[in-house]
Amino acid sequence: MRHLLQASAAVIGLGFALGTPAQAISYPIDCAILLCMAGGFPSDPICTAAKVEMIRRITPLPVEPPLQLWRCPMGIDPGLASEIGLSLALGPDGLTHEVRAYRDGIEIYHIVEYRHRIDGEGHLVDNTLRGEYREDGQFQWVPASYRTGPAWLAEATGGRTITQTTPCDDSGGGPFRPIGGQCNTSTETVNELVTGIGRLRGVFMRFRDWQGNYTVESIRY
């Protein structure tokens, strides 16, 4: 853990350790978010404030990028970086591979609206966006889907993940019509709300610490 904190502090140029908050009177909040997220947000005044700010950013509306490293000045000490095995190779975003891995490890979904009704014909509305960081470090929202999203998203929303098989249309006119005399079926793994009839809106985020432990934050509205 100590090596992790040293590495993070070297990368973001912070002059404090988690155990000495009194020495960190002034600091860029995004530097603290990065450092504390890597450490699993331990119970510390600095990390508590950093987590509160991160949650505030993803609380609608609007939904902001949870980690904004363009606000965190990077001051890398070559000697310390070499001592703890950090690479000084910077990408187009000005970040090292180690820092970028934590940033890109953040998974965030904004479910603007999801409605699924199982009836005679079925009814599905899935307006979901996924946040991602571009190669240059900027944040953007891209079209996504709750239904075909990762399994952790279903768990975070109280739903479930199921394997669904769609039978082929052996009449010859459907999308899964017989090919070469055989009737092919379609199988996919999807997320759904447990009730079968439901409506969902919210922001759901997952991130990991240096040990690979995941934390999920859910904000419904």
C-alpha positions as CSV (number, residue, x, y, z in Angstrom):
1,M,0.0,0.0,0.0
2,R,2.8,2.4,0.9
3,H,4.4,1.8,-2.5
4,L,1.1,2.6,-4.2
5,L,0.8,5.9,-2.4
6,Q,4.3,6.8,-3.2
7,A,3.7,6.0,-6.9
8,S,0.5,7.9,-7.1
9,A,2.0,10.9,-5.3
10,A,5.0,10.9,-7.7
11,V,2.7,10.8,-10.7
12,I,0.4,13.6,-9.6
13,G,2.9,15.7,-7.8
14,L,1.2,15.7,-4.4
15,G,3.1,16.6,-1.3
16,F,1.0,14.6,1.1
17,A,0.3,11.1,2.3
18,L,-3.0,9.7,3.3
19,G,-1.9,9.4,6.9
20,T,-0.9,13.1,7.3
21,P,-3.9,15.2,6.2
22,A,-2.8,18.2,8.2
23,Q,0.1,18.6,5.8
24,A,-2.3,18.9,2.8
25,I,-4.1,22.1,3.3
26,S,-4.4,23.0,-0.4
27,Y,-4.5,20.5,-3.3
28,P,-6.2,20.0,-6.6
29,I,-9.3,17.9,-5.9
30,D,-8.8,15.7,-9.0
31,C,-5.3,14.7,-7.8
32,A,-6.9,13.6,-4.6
33,I,-9.6,11.7,-6.4
34,L,-7.0,9.7,-8.4
35,L,-4.9,9.0,-5.4
36,C,-7.8,8.0,-3.1
37,M,-9.5,5.9,-5.7
38,A,-6.3,3.9,-6.2
39,G,-6.2,3.4,-2.5
40,G,-9.8,2.3,-2.2
41,F,-11.0,5.6,-0.7
42,P,-9.7,4.9,2.9
43,S,-11.3,6.7,5.8
44,D,-9.4,10.0,5.7
45,P,-10.7,13.6,5.6
46,I,-9.0,14.2,2.2
47,C,-10.3,11.0,0.6
48,T,-13.8,11.6,2.1
49,A,-13.9,15.1,0.5
50,A,-12.6,13.6,-2.8
51,K,-15.3,10.9,-2.9
52,V,-18.0,13.4,-2.1
53,E,-16.9,15.6,-5.0
54,M,-16.8,12.6,-7.4
55,I,-20.3,11.5,-6.4
56,R,-21.5,15.1,-6.8
57,R,-20.2,15.2,-10.3
58,I,-22.2,12.1,-11.4
59,T,-25.4,13.2,-9.6
60,P,-27.9,14.3,-12.3
61,L,-28.3,16.7,-13.8
62,P,-25.9,17.4,-15.6
63,V,-23.6,14.4,-15.3
64,E,-20.0,15.4,-15.3
65,P,-16.9,13.3,-15.8
66,P,-16.1,11.7,-12.5
67,L,-12.3,12.2,-12.9
68,Q,-11.0,15.3,-14.6
69,L,-7.2,14.8,-14.8
70,W,-6.8,17.9,-17.0
71,R,-7.3,19.8,-13.7
72,C,-4.6,17.9,-12.0
73,P,-1.0,19.2,-12.6
74,M,1.4,16.4,-13.4
75,G,4.7,16.9,-11.7
76,I,6.8,13.7,-12.0
77,D,10.0,13.4,-10.1
78,P,12.3,11.2,-12.4
79,G,14.4,10.0,-9.4
80,L,11.4,8.8,-7.4
81,A,9.7,7.4,-10.5
82,S,12.7,5.3,-11.3
83,E,13.0,4.1,-7.7
84,I,9.4,2.8,-7.6
85,G,9.4,1.5,-11.2
86,L,7.2,4.0,-12.9
87,S,7.4,4.5,-16.6
88,L,7.9,8.1,-17.7
89,A,6.5,7.5,-21.2
90,L,3.6,9.9,-21.6
91,G,0.7,9.4,-24.1
92,P,-1.2,12.0,-26.1
93,D,-3.2,12.8,-22.9
94,G,0.0,13.6,-21.0
95,L,-0.5,10.7,-18.7
96,T,1.6,7.7,-17.8
97,H,0.3,4.1,-18.4
98,E,-0.2,3.6,-14.7
99,V,-2.4,6.7,-14.3
100,R,-4.3,6.0,-17.5
101,A,-5.2,2.5,-16.3
102,Y,-7.0,3.9,-13.3
103,R,-8.8,6.5,-15.3
104,D,-9.9,4.1,-18.0
105,G,-10.9,1.6,-15.4
106,I,-13.8,3.8,-14.5
107,E,-17.0,2.4,-16.1
108,I,-20.0,4.8,-16.0
109,Y,-23.4,4.4,-17.5
110,H,-26.2,7.0,-17.6
111,I,-29.5,5.3,-18.1
112,V,-31.6,8.2,-19.3
113,E,-34.6,5.9,-19.6
114,Y,-35.2,2.2,-19.7
115,R,-38.6,0.7,-19.9
116,H,-39.3,-3.0,-20.6
117,R,-42.8,-4.4,-20.7
118,I,-43.4,-8.1,-21.4
119,D,-46.8,-8.5,-23.0
120,G,-48.2,-9.9,-26.2
121,E,-45.8,-8.0,-28.4
122,G,-43.3,-6.7,-25.9
123,H,-42.2,-3.1,-25.5
124,L,-38.7,-1.8,-25.0
125,V,-37.2,1.6,-24.6
126,D,-33.4,1.7,-23.9
127,N,-31.9,5.1,-23.9
128,T,-28.5,4.5,-22.3
129,L,-25.2,6.3,-22.6
130,R,-21.7,5.1,-21.7
131,G,-19.0,7.5,-20.6
132,E,-15.5,7.1,-21.9
133,Y,-12.2,8.9,-22.1
134,R,-10.7,9.6,-25.5
135,E,-7.1,9.1,-26.4
136,D,-6.4,12.8,-25.8
137,G,-7.9,12.6,-22.3
138,Q,-11.2,14.3,-23.1
139,F,-14.5,12.7,-21.8
140,Q,-17.4,11.9,-24.1
141,W,-20.7,10.1,-24.0
142,V,-21.4,7.3,-26.6
143,P,-24.6,5.4,-27.3
144,A,-24.9,2.2,-25.2
145,S,-27.5,-0.2,-23.9
146,Y,-28.6,-1.4,-20.5
147,R,-30.0,-4.6,-21.9
148,T,-26.7,-5.6,-23.6
149,G,-24.5,-3.9,-21.0
150,P,-22.1,-5.7,-18.6
151,A,-23.5,-8.0,-15.9
152,W,-22.4,-5.7,-13.0
153,L,-24.9,-3.2,-14.4
154,A,-27.8,-5.5,-13.9
155,E,-26.7,-6.3,-10.4
156,A,-26.3,-2.6,-9.5
157,T,-29.9,-1.9,-10.6
158,G,-31.5,-4.9,-8.9
159,G,-31.9,-6.7,-12.2
160,R,-30.6,-10.0,-13.5
161,T,-28.6,-11.4,-16.4
162,I,-30.3,-14.1,-18.5
163,T,-29.4,-16.0,-21.6
164,Q,-32.1,-15.6,-24.2
165,T,-32.7,-17.8,-27.2
166,T,-34.7,-16.5,-30.2
167,P,-36.1,-19.3,-32.4
168,C,-35.6,-19.1,-36.1
169,D,-38.3,-18.3,-38.5
170,D,-38.7,-21.5,-40.6
171,S,-41.2,-19.8,-42.9
172,G,-38.3,-18.4,-44.9
173,G,-39.1,-14.7,-44.4
174,G,-37.7,-13.8,-41.0
175,P,-34.3,-12.6,-40.0
176,F,-33.3,-16.1,-38.9
177,R,-34.6,-17.9,-41.9
178,P,-33.2,-21.3,-42.8
179,I,-29.7,-21.3,-44.4
180,G,-28.6,-24.3,-46.4
181,G,-31.7,-26.2,-45.3
182,Q,-31.1,-25.6,-41.5
183,C,-33.0,-23.5,-39.2
184,N,-30.7,-21.3,-37.1
185,T,-31.5,-19.8,-33.7
186,S,-30.0,-16.7,-32.1
187,T,-28.7,-16.7,-28.5
188,E,-27.6,-13.7,-26.5
189,T,-26.9,-12.7,-22.9
190,V,-29.0,-9.7,-21.8
191,N,-29.9,-7.7,-18.7
192,E,-33.4,-7.2,-17.6
193,L,-35.4,-5.9,-14.6
194,V,-36.6,-8.7,-12.3
195,T,-40.2,-7.5,-12.4
196,G,-40.5,-7.8,-16.2
197,I,-42.4,-4.5,-16.1
198,G,-40.2,-1.7,-15.0
199,R,-38.8,1.7,-15.6
200,L,-35.3,2.7,-14.7
201,R,-33.3,6.0,-14.7
202,G,-30.0,6.7,-13.0
203,V,-26.2,6.9,-13.2
204,F,-24.2,3.8,-12.3
205,M,-20.4,3.7,-12.0
206,R,-17.8,1.1,-11.2
207,F,-14.1,1.6,-10.5
208,R,-11.3,-0.4,-9.0
209,D,-8.4,0.1,-6.5
210,W,-4.8,-1.0,-6.7
211,Q,-5.7,-4.5,-5.5
212,G,-8.3,-5.1,-8.2
213,N,-11.3,-4.6,-5.8
214,Y,-14.3,-3.1,-7.5
215,T,-16.7,-0.5,-6.0
216,V,-20.1,0.4,-7.5
217,E,-21.9,3.6,-7.0
218,S,-25.6,4.0,-7.9
219,I,-27.6,7.2,-8.2
220,R,-31.2,6.9,-9.2
221,Y,-33.4,9.8,-10.1
